């Protein structure tokens, strides 16, 4: 069962009785439908209109931006269906808009929401959708997440200036703490004097404020555990993880590292490639956490030090070099070359960076939600990001799951890991996993069980083991690995001080 939202059907009366829309979608009201045949590929346009292609080009910004699922014929017109939109089966908007929740949010969460909006401004402006971010009705919030209901594509209108975004924020923040209102007023004045500024520049200012606010909070502590298993159908395990499997949980810390690598199936010595990558990440990223005290260096005033984003990128390039050099030394060619996927989380205080290459994944779980925060490096995802078609349609092609990049398979000049910073303002769990766990929508189907293991009083190490064992039962076709980062990120309202 998949819950969908059709923006153009928000005011449609809908069918009467139990009649299905398009012979497969149950109408729930207010643009909400449920697909009762999710195993069938939805209808998709042969040529994607530009107004729909903008969603596809923002594919990597899930879950903040919903993604096209398919289309359905209603009253003689094709209507776009979106998945991962903030709606429920009742036809009501599941999530409140940002103004409704603003006064109840902590200062850190308010800053987190604004930072996400500012980070979305530039990519939406390039696609002529930036006016979406000035419409509070379309900006829904789910805990610390910003969730857009739909996009406002307006190609005929003049580009908006980022100062208009800050002006809108001042209208929302009438009940904010005085220092935040004063800071936004100063920021607006600076933008008006400059005449123009980018969303990324505003996001950088907000990130510096977040670090300042976080310094007055209790440390954001996390623990990490991991487990890997060959699975019931494989003789050897080409997966690898850090912390190492069965090593117990790490001590609580505000600086954590977790890694999962999946040696490429069908290539010799995949397990060698995955362990080479793990060793590189452990050495380079572990040293960064150990020897870089103070605020993250990707903030104003810290430009002389290496940033965490720089270090993450360099660690991927180094791992690629190590594996490629081993391939060259052993004269390995084409499919004889060993390689590996990799996903990494690097936490420093209330900032967590996720990084990925290949089709291993990272999910963020809370008691209420589960969202994939990485984008697979496969042919289908690349075609979607180029705006060529819908993922559920393109992924059916025989080559849809073929990887377009992985460690050890090519030159570092063309390597582009996906790196994404996140603000930690609530309790949550990050699940890093190989495709032996994530295949066939395993996490999407069983995330409530996964989160329930924690509530049952199991240790994080036991939870990781149970995830892998359940995945072996449900999937069982590949090695299976899970690493968990359990974040204690909730802000105490009594100590929520600027």
PyMOL commands that set and color helices and strands:
alter all, ss='L'
color gray80, all
select helices_A, chain A and resi 7-9+50-57+59-61+98-102+107-126+130-134+136-138+162-175+178-194+199-215+270-291+308-329+334-336+379-385+391-394+412-414+435-455+460-474+493-495
alter helices_A, ss='H'
color red, helices_A
select strands_A, chain A and resi 2-5+25-29+32-35+67-74+77-83+139-142+145-148+221-229+239-242+255-263+340-348+351-357+361-365+370-372+418-423+428-433+480-488
alter strands_A, ss='S'
color yellow, strands_A
deselect
rebuild
show_as cartoon
